[in-house]
Amino acid sequence: MDDVTHRAVFLDRDGVLIRTAARGGRPYAITETEPLVVLDHVPEACARLKAAGYLLVLVTNQPDVARGETSLDFVLRTNAHLLAALGLDDARVCCHQDSDRCRCRKPKPGLLIDAASALSIDLERSVMVGDRWRDIEAGRNAGCKTVLIECGYDERAAEAPDHVAGSLSAAVPWIVSLIEN
């Protein structure tokens, strides 16, 4: 890896790094009344990815802010906690709804593209890890490899992720193997 361009793993927050509630087969972000629970083995998975030379960037849609169901302050505090606790390099958040038609809301790649510009990330050598079709499509739209964390949601299926795993920890060997190829 040269000094200017880095590999990164872009990590969705809810369902990949932290526990999310599923109601009616659909995932929901935590609110201020729910505990922040980092999923099992996520700290170790992040440490292994960092040791392999990846930057770790949290990228999350949080439309509940636009809908007034949670505060931006809560989202930013949650993300700051995860940055510190997991050794993440950056966090990017989109607080828009689909109807806002912004460039940052996944499945659009704006969050990834902006992080790549700010952190000198080579998107083609990077990976997007998410638990929903939006994450996989955003990664593909940005030119990244993609990993679907299969959570069994009852919603639109992710199309053709490069890899499927049951957890971030289970995906780490495949992600690290990309460096060797």
N, C-alpha and C positions, 0 to 999 in steps of 0.2 A: 504494500500500500504506500503510495507516495504521500508527501506532506500536504498536498493541496486537496485531494479528493478522497473522501472516506466512504466506507460501506456503512450502511445503517440498517437497523431493524426498526421499522415503524410499528408501534404497538397500540392497538385499540385498547381503551381503558376497561369498560364494563364488559365482563364475560371473558376477558383475556387476562387482565391483571387483578381485577377485583370481582368479588361475587356480585351478581346482578339478580334481581328478582325476575322470575318468568311468570307471567300471568296470562292465562289463555294461550299458552304456547309462544308468547312474545316476550322479549326481554325489555326490562325497564331499568333506567339508571337509578342509582340510589338517591335518596333525598336527605335532607337535614335530619329527619327523624329516624334514619336507618344507620346501622353501624357500617363503618368502612372496614371490609374484611378482604385482605389480600389473599388470593387463592393459594392453595398448597403448592409449595415448591417454586413459586414465582420468584422470590428473592434469589434462590440458587440458580434458576434459569437465566435471570438477568445477569448475574455475576459470570456465568459461563459465556454468555454472549459478549459481554464486555471484555473478558479475558481473551476471546477469539479476535478482538479488534474491532468489533462493531460499535458504532454510536447507537444509543437507544433513545428513540423519540416517541413520546406519547402523542397520539393523534386521535381526537375524540369529538364526535358530534354530541352536543348537549342542547337540543331544541327545547328542553323544559325551561330553559332560561327565557327564551322568546315567548313561551306560553305562560310565563309567570308562575310556573309550578316549583321552581327552585331559583335560588339567587346566583348571580354570577360570582359573588364573593364565596359562596359555598363550593362552587365548581373550582375556582382558582385555589382555594385552601386545600381541597381534596387533591388536586393535581400537584400542588407544592409538596404535600406530604409524600405523595408517591415518588416525586423526583428525588427527595431526600432519602426516603426509606429504601428505594430500589436502585439508586445510583444512576437515574436516567439523565440524559444530557440535555433534553429540551421537552417542552410540552406545548402542543398546539391545540386550540379548541375552536370549534365552530358552534356558535350559539343560535344559528338561524334554523328556520323550518324550511321544508322543501319549497313552500310557496314563495319564499324570499329569493329563490333562484340565485343564490350567491355562488361564488367560485370555490368556496372552501368546504361546503357541506359534502361529505362523502355520499354518493359515489364519485363526485367530482374530485380531482386530484390536488386542489389548491393548497390544502394543509401540507401535503408531502412536498409539493413544488416549492412552497415558501420556505420550509425547513431545509430543503436541499440547497437553496440559494444562500440562506443564512449560514449554514454549517459546512458548505463545500462537500455536499453528499453526491455521489455518483448513483443516480436512481437505478441504472441498469445493473448495478452490483449490489443492490439493496433488496430488502424483503419487507412486505407488508403482512402483518399478522392480525387477523380479526376473526370475529365470531359470526359475522353477518355478510350477506351478499354485498352490501354497500362497501365494506372494507376491501373485499376481494376486487371489486370493480374499480375502486379508487386506486388500489395498488397497480392493477393492470393499466389503468388510464395514465398513471405516472411512469410506467415502464419498469416497474419492479416485479420481482418474483412474488408469489403470494402463498400464504399459509392460512387455511381455514381451521379454526378451532371449532370442532363439531360439538354443538350444544343441543342439537335436536329441536331447534325452534320450529314452530309451525308458521312459516312464512316463506316468501320467495327463496328458492335455493340459490346458493352461490354457484356461478357457472365456471367450471374448469379451473379451480385453484391448482397451483403447481404442487401443493402438498396438503394433506388433511391429517390432523392429529387431534387427540382428545384433550390436550392441554399445551400450554406454552412449553413446559418442561419436556413433554414428549416430542415437540417440534424441534428442540434445540439441536439434536444430532444432524437432522437434515439441513438445517440452516447453516450450521458450522461446516458441513460437507461442501457447501457451495464455494467456500474459500479455496478448497483444494482443486476445484474444477475450473 
